[in-house]
Amino acid sequence: MKITKIERQKKQSDRYSIYLDGEFAFGVHEAVLIHFALHKDQILSQDQLNHIKEVEYREKVYSRALHYLSFGLRSIKEMRDYLASQEWATDTDEAILETQQMVVSQELIESTLQRLCQQNYLNDLIYAQSYTRTMALINRKGPKLIAHELKQKGLDQQTISLALDEYSQVDQMANVTYLIDKYCQTKGKQATRLLKNKLYQHLLQKGYDKDQIKEGMDLADFTIIEAQEDDLLAKEAAKQWQRLSRRQQGGLLRQKVTASLMRKGFSYEAIQTWLNEQEDGE
């Protein structure tokens, strides 16, 4: 087989179309073209052609890995899973069409990962440090949640521990304070006790430990919320009284209203005070 023409592709300037005996045969990356020193009038055996296609396929896998990295840093596990899934094989250029039936072998995946690591395109520590900074700064996540997510991304405990060194205790407490203030601003219209319980669970879910949460809540100012509690109780109690009095009366009505309001975090004493005033008024 003779190479009769080599033509740069219009849509991808780093790829070339190879024509054999006057007909288009396959496309190759510029690196493959140079590696084999392909040129017009070159004679290729079937073994040579198969070898070129194999190297081109490896280059295609590597190129798709770089494309995946162009959207953001990846862990080694994320890249391994991506290559194994062959999600990249949706491309419609001729090289993919020729090889999309081929299975990406474990050897090819590992050799591609090794190449990326050697070029420092893949580095789990750098990835983990960047991820930690982003989650702490943008999402205000705590160290426990970040560590859990990094573990799911395939990072080992030593790498995770080193990455979390990026997240100081001062920054963690600053985030706890921020989350407490934000939660109180958006969820403040409820009984203080219920709000504190929900806030505590919210901070646990965000990945902070109990001591950090306790310290943050001890320092937080709940006086405004506490000052509004009587008004909140009056409004909620009036609503429950009106709703339940359609079906209940007397002592049973008091019990139902009391139970409903206690579930909403109001104290028993405050509820009984309101009920006594309500009954006296009636």
Helices and strands as residue ranges (DSSP letters): E 3-8, E 15-20, E 23-29, H 30-35, H 46-69, H 76-85, G 87-90, H 94-99, H 106-118, H 124-137, H 143-152, H 157-164, H 169-187, H 192-205, H 210-219, H 223-244, H 250-263, H 268-281
